[in-house]
């Protein structure tokens, strides 16, 4: 019964009470001459993968909602996402959520034992493949600090860049936003006409979990 617009407003008010600056609102569009992002949070429902714009459409039982937001507080940025079930959801969709949260937890755990990100990314991709899902490859995690998006790029799969100069060491002082996006079907996505919302190409559900890890 709640709407994503209502939730977005409440989170914006919470940030204001904390004296935190929302990072997403008015973020520039990568498409030339298209509008900036209009909200505090990305609200991606069901087949929406990332960058969903909040709306006044009520959520209903069986939906899943990926809520992604970030803020700057005391000069430092944080960025996180969690995919919530709305009431009771289908068992196969719950398994998708469990696998996506599981692969994020795996990546965080491996950061204490692996020397390079490429080794973690390979294990993340294998974990998702073994669960029967696909890893979205056109969006990746990122370094984060004084700005929301900093180097390095943080893929959730064994990318070509990680086989070359794009790999990086796991060492003290590193702060990254790890954010696996996992689809029940194809890894391919497409952008809606709002020039922000990215949805699965086959209309099947997608889950997104993100944590800022130091």
N, C-alpha and C positions, 0 to 999 in steps of 0.2 A: 503493500500500500504506500510506502514511502516513495518519493521520487529522487532521482539522482541530483536534480537541481536543489532540492531541500537539503540533502546531505552535503552537497558542495557549499551551500550557504553556511551551514553550521560549522563546517571545518574552517571556512574563511573567518568566521567570527572567533573561533578558538585561536587561530593564528594571531588575530588582532589582539586578543586578550593577553597573549604571551609576548607581544611585541615582536613577532616573527614576520618576516617578509615572505609571502608566497612566491615560489619560483616559477610556477607554470603560467599564472595569469599574465596575459599580454606577451607571452613568449612568441618570438617572430616565426612566421610560417616559412618552411623551406621552399614552398612554391611561390615564385615571384608574383607580387601584387595580390596575394591572397591574404585574408584576415589573420591577425594574430590569434593565439589560443584564448578563448574568452572566459576561462574558469580557473578556479584554484586547483581543481583535481581533474585528472583524466578518469572518466567513468565508462568502462568498456563492458557491455552486457552480452552474455552468451557467445555469439560468434565474433564479436568485436575483440580484436587482439590488443590494441593499444590506442591511445590518443582519442578515446571516445569523449564527445562533448556532453556534459550533463543536460538532461531534458526534463520536461514535466510529465513524462509517461510513468505511471506507477509501476514499481517492481511487483512481480507476482511470484507465488510459490513455484519453485522449479527453475527460476532464473539463477544465473551466477553473475556476480559483479566483481570485476577487477577494478579496485580503487587504488589509484596511483597518485601520489602527491609528494611535494617537497617544499622545504622552506629554508630560509637563511636566518640564523639566530646567533648573535654574538660574532658575526662576521664569517660563520662557517655554515656550509650547506649540508643538508640531509635529504635523502630521496628514498622512498620505499613504496612497495605495492603489495597488496594481498588480495587474493580472489576469494570472495565470500559466497557461500550458498544462501539462497533466499528460501527459508523453510526447508522442506524435504526436496531433495533433488534426485535425479535418476542415478542408480548405482554406477553406471558406466561413466557418468560425468563426475561423480565423487572420486572414482579411481583416477581420473585425469587430474583433479585438484591435488590428490594425495601424491601422485607421481611428480607433479611440478614443484610442490613444496618440498618433496623429498630430494629432488635434484639440487635445489637451492641449499638445503641443509648439507648435502653431500659436498658441494663446492666449498662451503664454509669450513667443514671438517677437514677437507684435504689441504686447506691453506696452511695448516700446522705441520704438514709432512712433505709437501711437494715444493720443489725449488722454483719451478717455472709455471706460468699460467697455462701454457699449452698442455701440460700433463693433466691439469684439472679439467680443461675444456674437453679433452678426449674422453675422460671418464664420464663427464656430464652427458655427452652425446651418446655414449654407449648405454648409459642408464636409461635414457629416454627411448632409445631404439629397442632395448630389451623389454620395455613396458608396452611396446606397440604403438608409440606416438611419434610425432615429428617435431623437431626443434625449429622454430622460426629463425631464419638466418639473415633476414634483411634488417633486423634491429638487434643491437647488442648493448651490453652494459658499458660502463665508463668510469674513468677516474672522477673524483669529486673532492672539492676542498673549498677554497674561497669562491669558486664558481661551480655551478651545477654540473656542467660538462667540461671535463678536463681530460688530458691524456692519462693513461692509455685507453684505447678501446678494449673492451672485455667481452669477447665472443663466448657463446655457450656451446661451441662446437669447434672441431678442428679445422680452422679456416686457413686459407692460403697465407694470410698475413702472419699467422702464428708459426708457420714453418720458415719464416724469414725474419725481417727486422721488427715485426710487430709483436713478437713475444716479449715477455717481461718477467723479471724475477719477483718472487714473493719474499719481501724483506721488510724489516721494521720501517715505519714511516709511510708505507703504502696505504692509501685509502681508496677503495673502489666500490662502486655500486654494481652488485652482481644481480642480474635480472633475467632468469630464464623465462621464455615465452614458449609454451608448448601447445600444439594443436592436436585434436583428436584425429584429424584426417591429414590432408596435404599441408606441407609447410608453407605453401604459397599464400600470399595475402593480396588484397586489393584495397584501394582507397575509395571512400565514398565521396559523394559530390560536395560535402562540406569541407573538403581538402584537409581534413584532420583524421577522421576515424578510419582505422585500418581493420578490415574484417577478413576472416578466412575465405579463401577463394571458393571452397566447397560448401560454405555455410555451416560447417560443423563447429562445435564449441572450442574455445581456447581459454587457457589459464595463464596467469602471469603473477609471479612472486618476485619481490625485489627487497634487498637489504643492503644498507651501507656498512661495509666491513672494513675495519682498521686492523 
